[in-house]
């Protein structure tokens, strides 16, 4: 059997093509970067409102009263609020 050396077929180095593919993949990952944009409405929502500040102050006052032992529960007001709450839920 005789093998002829055909010069028309280009020689391929499979290791070189693998190396080129990995280099291209590395470059693609370098180029990509995550980006985030926050709208002005979202920025306003993230800010603390006056209501939130008032609520925090009230909670701190209640905590201080409970720790001091000066917090008193108005039983009539509590019962009235509970009755109103459960009547509305039905």
C-alpha positions as CSV (number, residue, x, y, z in Angstrom):
1,X,0.0,0.0,0.0
2,X,1.3,3.4,-1.0
3,X,0.3,6.6,0.8
4,X,0.5,9.7,-1.1
5,X,1.2,13.0,0.6
6,X,-1.6,15.3,-0.5
7,X,-0.5,18.9,-0.1
8,X,-4.0,20.4,-0.5
9,X,-5.2,19.3,3.0
10,X,-4.1,21.8,5.7
11,X,-2.6,20.3,8.8
12,X,-4.7,20.8,12.0
13,X,-3.3,21.0,15.4
14,X,-6.1,20.1,17.8
15,X,-4.3,21.4,20.8
16,X,-3.8,24.8,19.3
17,X,-7.5,25.1,18.5
18,X,-8.4,24.2,22.1
19,X,-6.0,26.8,23.3
20,X,-7.6,29.4,21.1
21,X,-11.1,28.5,22.3
22,X,-10.1,28.8,25.9
23,X,-8.4,32.2,25.3
24,X,-11.5,33.5,23.6
25,X,-13.7,32.3,26.5
26,X,-11.5,34.1,29.0
27,X,-11.7,37.3,27.0
28,X,-15.5,37.1,26.9
29,X,-15.7,36.7,30.7
30,X,-13.4,39.7,31.1
31,X,-15.5,42.0,28.9
32,X,-18.8,41.1,30.7
33,X,-19.7,43.0,33.8
34,X,-22.9,43.2,35.8
35,X,-24.6,46.5,35.9
36,X,-27.5,47.9,38.1
37,X,-29.5,51.0,37.7
38,X,-31.8,52.3,40.4
39,X,-34.6,54.6,39.5
40,X,-35.3,57.8,41.3
41,X,-38.6,56.4,42.6
42,X,-36.8,53.4,44.1
43,X,-34.3,55.7,45.8
44,X,-37.2,57.7,47.3
45,X,-38.8,54.5,48.5
46,X,-35.6,53.4,50.2
47,X,-35.4,56.7,52.2
48,X,-36.9,56.8,55.6
49,X,-40.2,58.6,55.8
50,X,-41.5,60.8,58.6
51,X,-44.0,58.1,59.5
52,X,-41.1,55.6,59.9
53,X,-39.2,57.9,62.2
54,X,-42.2,58.7,64.3
55,X,-42.9,55.0,64.7
56,X,-39.3,54.2,65.7
57,X,-39.5,57.0,68.4
58,X,-42.8,55.6,69.7
59,X,-41.4,52.1,69.9
60,X,-38.4,53.3,71.8
61,X,-40.7,55.2,74.2
62,X,-42.8,52.1,74.8
63,X,-39.7,49.9,75.3
64,X,-38.3,52.4,77.9
65,X,-41.7,52.5,79.7
66,X,-41.8,48.7,79.8
67,X,-38.3,48.4,81.2
68,X,-39.0,51.1,83.8
69,X,-42.2,49.5,84.8
70,X,-44.2,52.6,84.1
71,X,-46.2,51.3,81.1
72,X,-49.9,51.0,81.9
73,X,-52.5,49.3,79.7
74,X,-55.9,50.9,79.4
75,X,-58.1,47.8,79.6
76,X,-61.3,49.5,78.3
77,X,-59.6,50.9,75.3
78,X,-57.9,47.6,74.6
79,X,-61.2,45.7,74.8
80,X,-63.0,48.2,72.6
81,X,-60.3,48.0,70.0
82,X,-60.4,44.1,70.0
83,X,-64.1,44.1,69.6
84,X,-64.0,46.5,66.7
85,X,-61.2,44.6,65.1
86,X,-63.0,41.2,65.2
87,X,-66.3,42.7,64.1
88,X,-64.8,44.2,61.0
89,X,-63.1,40.9,60.1
90,X,-66.4,39.0,59.8
